[in-house]
Amino acid sequence: MSIFLGFLISAVILIFQHILSESKNWLLGGIIPLLVVLFALWCFFIRTPRLGVEAIMPFSVLFFLLLGDWVDGRSRFKKKKKEDMEHELKKMQAHDLSD
C-alpha cells in the first residue's frame, strides 16, 4: 500500500508540474522541483527519525522527472506561442489581401 500511495502522490505532483510548466510565467514551473528539494532536505537533516541513503533515489528520480517536464513544458509553451503568432500573422495578411 505504501508503494501505491507513493506512486499516486508522484503522479499528482507530475500532473501539477505539467500544468505549471506550460504557464506564461516560467518561474511557476520551478516551484514544485524546489519544494521537492526542500522536502528532501527536511527529510534527511531535520526529521526524526532520519531517512537513510536508500531514500535518496526516489527523491532524485522525482526531481529529475520534474526538471525534465519543466524544460519540456517551456519548449511546448514557446512552440505554441510561435504557432499562435504565425496564425495571427496569416489572419492579418488574409485581411489585408481582402481589402
Phi, psi and chi 1 to 4 in degrees:
 res  aa     phi    psi   chi1   chi2   chi3   chi4
   1 MET       -  -35.2 -176.3   65.5  175.4      -
   2 SER   -65.1  -40.1  174.0      -      -      -
   3 ILE   -67.4  -41.8  -67.2  174.5      -      -
   4 PHE   -60.3  -43.7  175.3   73.1      -      -
   5 LEU   -63.4  -39.2 -175.1   61.3      -      -
   6 GLY   -62.9  -42.4      -      -      -      -
   7 PHE   -67.3  -36.9  -80.4  116.7      -      -
   8 LEU   -65.5  -45.6 -177.5   64.5      -      -
   9 ILE   -63.2  -41.8  -69.4  170.5      -      -
  10 SER   -63.7  -39.6  -62.9      -      -      -
  11 ALA   -63.9  -42.6      -      -      -      -
  12 VAL   -64.1  -42.1  169.1      -      -      -
  13 ILE   -63.2  -42.1  -70.5  171.4      -      -
  14 LEU   -64.8  -35.9  -74.3  170.7      -      -
  15 ILE   -65.0  -47.2  -69.7  169.4      -      -
  16 PHE   -62.2  -39.1  -80.3  121.9      -      -
  17 GLN   -63.1  -41.4  174.9   63.5   21.8      -
  18 HIS   -60.5  -41.8 -177.1   77.5      -      -
  19 ILE   -68.4  -45.6  -67.1  168.1      -      -
  20 LEU   -69.3  -30.8  -70.7  175.9      -      -
  21 SER   -71.4  -20.7   65.5      -      -      -
  22 GLU   -96.0    9.0  -69.5 -176.8  -10.8      -
  23 SER   -76.9  166.5   66.4      -      -      -
  24 LYS   -65.0  -39.2 -172.0  174.0 -177.5  178.0
  25 ASN   -85.5  118.0 -172.5   -8.9      -      -
  26 TRP   -69.4  -21.7   66.6  -85.1      -      -
  27 LEU   -72.1  -24.3  -75.0  174.4      -      -
  28 LEU   -61.2  -33.4  -72.8  177.5      -      -
  29 GLY   -69.2  -16.7      -      -      -      -
  30 GLY   -90.8   -5.2      -      -      -      -
  31 ILE   -66.3  -49.7  -68.2  172.2      -      -
  32 ILE   -68.2  -43.4  -65.3  177.6      -      -
  33 PRO   -59.7  -36.9  -25.5   33.4      -      -
  34 LEU   -65.2  -41.6  177.8   65.0      -      -
  35 LEU   -64.3  -36.7  -70.2  176.1      -      -
  36 VAL   -64.5  -42.5  167.1      -      -      -
  37 VAL   -64.4  -44.8  168.1      -      -      -
  38 LEU   -63.7  -40.1  -67.5  174.9      -      -
  39 PHE   -65.9  -40.0 -176.7   68.5      -      -
  40 ALA   -63.6  -43.8      -      -      -      -
  41 LEU   -62.6  -40.8  -69.5  173.2      -      -
  42 TRP   -62.0  -43.6  175.6   76.4      -      -
  43 CYS   -65.2  -36.7  -74.8      -      -      -
  44 PHE   -83.9  -30.4  -71.9  113.8      -      -
  45 PHE  -114.3  -29.3  -63.0  114.6      -      -
  46 ILE  -108.3  -38.9  -62.5  172.7      -      -
  47 ARG   -64.7  144.7 -175.4  174.9  158.5 -134.8
  48 THR  -120.4  125.7  -53.1      -      -      -
  49 PRO   -77.2  150.0   28.1  -32.3      -      -
  50 ARG   -75.2  150.2  -66.1 -170.4  176.9  153.3
  51 LEU   -79.4  153.1  -69.1  177.0      -      -
  52 GLY   -86.9  179.1      -      -      -      -
  53 VAL   -64.6  -28.8  176.5      -      -      -
  54 GLU   -64.9  -15.9   69.0  -84.4   -3.4      -
  55 ALA   -84.8   -6.5      -      -      -      -
  56 ILE   -66.7  -38.6  -68.0  174.1      -      -
  57 MET   -58.5  -50.1 -171.9   57.5  123.2      -
  58 PRO   -61.0  -39.2  -21.9   30.3      -      -
  59 PHE   -65.6  -41.8  -78.9  111.4      -      -
  60 SER   -70.0  -38.4   60.4      -      -      -
  61 VAL   -63.4  -46.4  168.1      -      -      -
  62 LEU   -62.4  -42.2 -179.1   60.5      -      -
  63 PHE   -61.8  -45.4  174.6   72.6      -      -
  64 PHE   -71.3  -31.6  -75.3  113.4      -      -
  65 LEU   -64.1  -43.8  -77.5  173.1      -      -
  66 LEU   -65.6  -41.0  -67.2  170.3      -      -
  67 LEU   -65.2  -42.4 -160.1   61.4      -      -
  68 GLY   -63.7  -39.5      -      -      -      -
  69 ASP   -67.8  -33.7 -167.8   36.0      -      -
  70 TRP   -64.2  -46.8 -173.8   19.2      -      -
  71 VAL   -64.1  -44.2  170.8      -      -      -
  72 ASP   -65.1  -39.0 -170.9   45.5      -      -
  73 GLY   -64.6  -37.7      -      -      -      -
  74 ARG   -65.2  -40.2  -65.1  -47.8  -52.3  156.9
  75 SER   -68.6  -36.9   65.3      -      -      -
  76 ARG   -64.3  -40.0  -73.8 -170.5  -51.6  -94.4
  77 PHE   -63.6  -44.9  173.6   76.8      -      -
  78 LYS   -64.8  -39.7  -71.2  176.7 -176.2  177.2
  79 LYS   -65.1  -43.5 -178.3  179.2  176.6 -176.4
  80 LYS   -64.7  -40.6 -176.3  179.6  176.3 -168.4
  81 LYS   -63.4  -41.5 -174.7  176.8  176.0 -177.9
  82 LYS   -64.8  -42.1 -177.3  178.7  177.2 -177.2
  83 GLU   -64.0  -40.0  -71.8  172.8   -3.4      -
  84 ASP   -64.0  -40.6  -71.3  -14.5      -      -
  85 MET   -66.7  -40.1  -70.1 -177.2   72.6      -
  86 GLU   -64.7  -39.1  -71.7  173.9   -5.0      -
  87 HIS   -64.1  -43.9  180.0   69.9      -      -
  88 GLU   -64.0  -38.6  -71.3  -64.9  -38.7      -
  89 LEU   -64.2  -41.4 -176.7   60.9      -      -
  90 LYS   -64.2  -38.9  -74.5 -179.5 -176.6  178.5
  91 LYS   -64.6  -40.2  -78.0  176.0   40.5 -179.7
  92 MET   -67.4  -39.7  -72.3  174.6   23.2      -
  93 GLN   -66.7  -39.9  -72.1  172.9  -14.7      -
  94 ALA   -64.9  -37.9      -      -      -      -
  95 HIS   -67.1  -40.1 -179.6   70.0      -      -
  96 ASP   -66.8  -36.9  -71.9  -16.5      -      -
  97 LEU   -70.6  -29.7  -69.1  175.4      -      -
  98 SER   -77.5  -18.0   66.7      -      -      -
  99 ASP   -81.2      -  -72.4  -20.6      -      -
